[in-house]
């Protein structure tokens, strides 16, 4: 006995759903061709006897006919089915009795070849009743989806405009969805959560596995609804994707899930764009300009008037991007609202005193971006160093510490984007391994810093799992390997640090070799393990930073 599939809910009906309607059950419906395509969505029902009905269709229609104008002409029947394929009709329903006593073989073969579902009705069927019921369901579903969309949009927009926090916005999204909501960055590191705490604890407890399943689920569109009610929505701002919204276990229809995902993603994008509304327009304009310069989304020649209007000299200049990050918690992260704008204002004062032109804007909660414009005949490196020295001294006077990363000097605006990328990378690396001097450059980034820069890359995560996989669930052996490498493979010293005897250390090292299938005396294999350990530590440190 065939298993009856639950009917779809929401705005979507498929050919199979229509055939499973109680009304159709008494009509002796038989699928004679195209049975593999019964899950095609039905956009509308169309009753027509014309042989050229295809010109009236736009796709997704289920065409109902008695075939009066098709009888006795195999070629016309084949052309009729082929026209249905061209317009992407959902299916053809042929009522037997008036023109055909049995299934016309030419139509059946053509339908099977073209992949068009062909359903014949063996008993009299009032087409009007079927179109009335199906259209009522479709219209009701579309109004319901529209109503849901309007309610979500209204609620989330009100929160955004009232200055609600990200957590409040995510709580509202979780309330509408009735399931846990998680916001992640592109490396799938958790940024914020909302919903039932118990369910969230279960998800986060095995997050590596869950995040891998999410990656496997993601489709090509902005919103993906999985078979278990998992919804993945891409989060974008200013044309660039920066994260994902994940909903786990949504109980509504896939269509309503799509609506929810789209509206929630739009609200989160708006919240990101409306962030830091307490700043002046000048600060926001500087941030927008620096963002456009750094992103490369706008052509340099289009940015030139804006750069000039911002008061930044552009003729015969050398542009040097700098990125300054707090070492440790930023003031805002520590709850110090008074210190929130301290860094940009301090840098602005230094530039004014040094008579150095530059644009300054806060980037994120713990950093500031600077674009210096230095006369072409001046020593750009010396100018950068003077600004960095002054900044370190003034921040230190307040008991704080920063790191400064700088890109290469650019004689033209069209090179600024690459230099900004370099400055960001250098500053991030300097956070992991602060330089001895006042400003870090690319040459100062060594292995530990390089690994930190790449910590969000999926290829690096795959490398970590490939090199250390069996040890990631065995913290004791992982600590032994870390100690062994940090002590320069000095087994006596490693045993002392681990507080174990040398024979015990030997056994644990042998267990590591056995689990990993590696030789700890092979320098190339040992180097790979060392890099994987550094990467693993960088990811753990980043996770702790985001949790603070």
N, C-alpha and C positions, 0 to 999 in steps of 0.2 A: 504494500500500500504506500502510495507516495506521501511524503511529509508535506503538510501545508505550511507554507512560509507565511509569517506574520505580514500583514499588509503595511505598507509604508504609511507614515503619518507626516503631517506637515504639507508643504506645497508640492511635494514630488509624488507622482504616481507613475508606475511603470506599466508596461504591457501586461506583465504577470499580475499586477495588482488589479487591473481592469478585469482580467479573466476570472479572478477569484472573487469578484463581487457576487453577492447572493442573487442579484437580478440575472446575471449571465449564466448561473448554474443550470437553469431550466432550459437553456437554448441549445444544449448539445454542442458546446464549443469544442472544436478539435484543432490542435496545432498541427498542420500538415507540412510546414516548412519553416526554417529559421528558428527552431526551438532554442538554439544557443543565444539568441538575441532578445529574449523575453524581458530582460532587465533594462531595456531602453526606456528612458523617460518619455512620458506622454504629455505633450504640451497642450493638446487640444484634440477634440474629435471633429471629423469632417465627413458629412454624408454627401456623396456625389455619385452620379452615374456617368459622367462625362469620361471619355477615353483620354482626354488631355487634362485631367484634373491636376496633374503635376504643376502646371503653370499657376495654379491658385494656392499652392502650398509654400510654406517658408521653412519647413523642417520641424520634426517632432510631432506631427499629426498622426493620429490613428484614423485611417480612412475606412469608412463603412460603405459597402456597395452590394447590390444584388447581381451586378455584372450583366445587366440587360444589353448594353452596347458592346460587350466583349464576346458574347456567345458566337460560336461558329467560326472564329478567326483566331487561329493559334498565334499568328504573327502579332496581331493587335494585343493579345494577352501578354505576350512576352515583352512588347514595347511598353505596355502599361506598368508591368513590374519593374522594368529597367528605369522608367521615369520616377518610380517611387524611391529607388535607390539613389538616383541623382539628387533628389530634393531632401534626402535623409528622412523620409517618413518613418514613423515609429513602427507601424504595422499596417497590414491590409486585412480587413474582416469581410469575408464574402458570405452573404446569406444565400444558402441553397434553396431551391424550390421554384423560383420564377424563371431564371435563365439556365441554371445548371442543376441537374439532379444529383451529380456527384462532383467530387473535386476535379476541376479541369487540369489534366496532366501537364499541359504546356505551362500553365501558370505556376503549378507546384514546382516543376523543375527550375523554372526561371527564378522563383523566389528563393529556392534553396541555394542556387548558384550566386545570387545577388546578396544573400544574407538578409533578406527582408522577411520578417515573420508573417506567415500567411495562416489565418485562422478561418476555418469554415464553420458555419452555424447550421446544424442539421435540423433544427426546429424553427418555426416562425419567430422572428425577433423584431419587436417594435424599436427601431433605431432611435426614435425620439426619446423614449424613456431612458435609454442608455446615455445619450448625449446630455440629457437633463441632469442625471445623477453625477456623471463624471465631471461635467462643467461646474456643478455646484460644489463638489469636493475641491476642485482646483481653485475656484474663486475664493472659497472659504479659507483654504490654506494660504493663498496669497495675501488675503486681508489679515490673517492671523500673523503671518511673517512680517507684514508691513507694520502692524500694531506693535509687535515685539520690537522691531527695529526702532520705531519712534519712541517707545517707552525707554529703551536702553539709552538711546542717544540723548534724550531729554535729561534723564537722571545723571548720566556721566558728564554731560556738558555743564550742568548746573554745579556739580562738584568742582570741575575744573575752574570755572569762572569765579567760584567762591573762595578759591585759594586752598582747596583741600590738598592734603598730602598724598604722596604716591600710595601709601598704605591704605588710606581711606578709599582711594579710587579702586585699588585692587580688592579691597573688602567688598565693595559694591558689585564688582564683576563676579566675585565668588558667590555672592548672594543671589545674583541673577542666574548663574549657571547651576547652583546647587551642588557644586563639587569643588575640590581643592584647586586653587589657582597658583601657578608658579611662574615668575618672570625670570628669565635667564639671559645671559649675554650670548654671543655667538659661540663661545667655547663651552656653553651650557653650564657655566658657574651660576649658582642661584643668587639672584639679586634681591628678590622679595617674594613673600608667600602670603596666602590668605586662604581661609576656609577651615574646615574641621582639623583641629590640632592632631587628633589621633591618626587620621588619614594622612596628613602631611608628614608625621613622624615616620610612618611606614614607607612613604615614598622616599624621604630623604635618607633613611637608613641604608637603602640600597641604591643610592642615586646614580652610581656609575652604570649599573645595569639599566636603570630606568632611562637615563639620558641616551644610552646607546639605542634603546628601543625607539625613543623619540626621533633620533636621527634617521633610523631606518624607515620611520613612518612618513617623514616630511615629503610632500609632493612638490610639484612645480608651481602651484598657485600660491597666493598669499595666505590662504587658510586651508588646512587639511583636517578632515574629520575621519578618524580611524574607526575600525569596527567595534572597538570596546568603549566608544564614547570619549576617546582621547582627541582633543582639539589642539592643533598647533597653528598659531597665528604669527606671521612675521611682523616684527615691530620696526617701523621705518620713521626717519625724520630727515627732512631736507634731502630726500631722494636716496638715502643710504640706510641699509638695514643695520640695526645695532643690537638686536636681540630677538627673543621670541616669548610669546605668552603661551603657556601650556595649561590646559584644563583637563583634569583626569576624571573620567567616569561620568561624562554628561549623559543624562537619561533621556533627553529630548531627541527629536528626529535629527537626521544628518543635515537637513535643510535649515532647521532652526539653529543648529550648531554653527553652520556657516554664517548666518546672520549675527549670532552672538560673537563669533570670532572677529568678524569684520568691524563691528561697532566698538568692541573692546579695544582692538588694535588702534583704531582711529582716536579713541579717547586717550590712550596712553601716549600716542604720538603728540597729541595736542598738549598733554601735560608736560611732556619733555620740551616742547617749543615754548610753553608759557612759563617755564621754570625761572627762578631768580627774578621775580617781578619787582622786588624791592630795589633793584639797581636802577641807576639813571639811564636815560636813552643813549648817552654817550658811550657808556660801558657796553650796552647791548649792541650798539652799532660797531664798536671796535671788535667785539667778539664775532659778529656776523662777518665782518671784513676779513679777520684773521682766519675764520673758518673757511671762507671761500678761497682765500689764498692757499691755505694748507690742503684743502680737499682736491683742488684742481677741477672742481665742477664748473667753474666759470673761467672763460678764456682771459688771459692776462690783459689783453687790450681792452676788454670790457671792464676790468677792475681798475685800470689806470686812473680814470676820472674819480672813482671813489677813493682811491689812495690819496690822490692830490687833495680832494675835498676834506679828507681827514687830517690834513696838515702835515703829511709825511713827504719830505723831499724825495724826488724820483730821478732827477737828472744827475748823471755821473755819480751815482751812489753805489755802495756795496750793502746789500741787505743780508742781515744775519739773524736767523730765527733762534730764539732761546726758549727753553721750557724749564720752569722752576717748580719743584715739588717739595712739599713739606716732608721732612724725614720724621716718621712717626705720625701720630694723629694730627690731622689738620685742625685748626681752631674750631671750625664749624662742626667737624665730626666730634669734637670733644665738648660740644655744647657752648662754646664761647662765641656768642653772636657778635660781640664787639670786635672780635678778631677776624670776622669773616672777610672784610674787604681790606684787611691790613696789608696783605702782600701786594696787590695791584697798586694801592696808594703809595706804598713804600717805594716800589719800583718807579712809579711816575715821578716822585720827588727826586730820586737819584738821577733820573734822566734829565730833569730840569736843571739840577745842580751841575751835572757833567756837560750840559749843553749838547746832549746827544738826542737826536730825533728818534722817536719810536712809538709804536702802538702797543698797548698793554690790555689784556683781557683775561679774566679768570676762566680756566678750563677745568670743569669738574669741581669736586669738593676740596681737592688737595693740591691744586696747581694753578699756575699762571703762565700764559704764553706771551712772548714779547717778540716784536719784529723791529730790530734796530735798522736805522738808515744812516750809514756812515759815509762821509765824503770819500770819493774814490781814491784821493791821494793821501788818505790817512791810514794808519795801521789798524785794520779792523780787529785783529786778534787782541791788540792792546786795549782797544775800546771795550771789547767784550769783557776782558779781564778786570778792568777798572769797575765796571758796573757790578760784576759778580762779587768782587772784594767788598765793595760798599754794601751790597745786599747782605752778605754773610755777617758783617760787623753789626748792622742795625738789627737784624733778626736775632743774633746772639745776645744783644743787649736786652732783649725781651725773654731770654731763656729758651729760645726756639732754634731749630736747625733746619736748613733747606739744602737741597742739592740742585745744581744748575747744569743743564745740558745744553749744548750749542751745536747748531748745524754748521755747514760750510758757508763761506761767504758767496753771495750771489750778485753778479753784476747786472742781472736782469730779473724782472718779476717772474718770468716763466720758469725760472729754476727754483723759486721759493718753495714750491710744493715738495720737491724731493728733499730739500734741506730741512723743511719742517718735520718731515717723516723721520729724518735722521736725528733731529733734536729730541723728538719724542722718545725714540728708541734709546738714545743715550741717557736721557733723564731717567727713564724707567730702569735702565741697567744700573745707573748710579745709585738708585734707591737700594738695590740689592747689594752693591759693593761701592760705597762712597769713595770718590777719588781723593787723592792727597791734596790736590790743588783746588782753587776756588771754582773752577769750571771744568766740566767733563766734556771731552770730545770723543769722536768715534774711535780714535786710536787708544783711548783709555778703557774701552769695553773689552773685557777679557771673557774667558769661557763662562764663568758664573753669570756675568751680565748678559752674555749672548743667549744663554739658556733661558734666562728670565724673559728676555724679549720674545722668545718663541713659545712661551709656556701656553698660550692660548691656541696654538696651531694644532689641528686634529692629528697631523702627521707625527707631532712630538708625543701626543698621548698614545698613539699607536706604538711608537718606539719604546715608550716606558713600559707598556704592557707586554711588548714582545721581549724586552730584556729582563724585566723584573717580575713578570706576571705571577709566577708561583709564590713569590716572596711578599706580594702586596697584602696578602691575608695573614702573613706570619711576621708580626712586628718584631719579635725577638731576633729572628734570623736577619731581618732587614737592618736592625740596629747593629748586629755583629758585623755585617758587610760594611756598613757605614764607618764603624770604628776601625775596622781593618784597613780600609782605604785611607782614612784620615790620619792614621798613625804611620803611613808610608809602608804598609805591609809588615810592620814590626809586630810579630806575633806575641812577643813577651809583653810589650807595651799595651797591645790590644787586649790581652788577657787581663792585665791590671785594670784597664779602663772598664772592662765588662765585669770585673769582680768575679772571674772564674779562673779555674786552673788552666794551664796550657793544654793538657790532654782534652779538657772539655771544649776549649776553643777549637782545637784541631777537628774534633767531631762535628762541631757546628759548621766549620768551614767546609768539611766534606759533605755535609747535608746540603749546603748552599750549592756546591758544585753539582751534586746529584740532581737537585730540584731544577736548576737552571740549565743543566746539560752543558756546562762551561768549564773551562780550565782557568783557575785563578792565577796560574803562572804564565798565561798567555797575555802579553802586554796589550795586544789589540782588543781581545775580549775584555780585558780588565778596563781599558779606556772606555769601551762602550758602556760597561756597568757603571763607571764613575759618572759619565755624562747623564745616564738615565737617572741615577740617584740625585744629581743636581737638579734635573728637571722635575723630578718628583717633589723635592723639597721646595722648589720655586712655586709649584702649583699649590702645595699645602700652605705656604706662606701667603699666597694671593688669596686663598680661601679664608684664612684668618683675618686678613686685612678687610675683605668685603663683609665679614661677619661683625666687625667692630662698629 
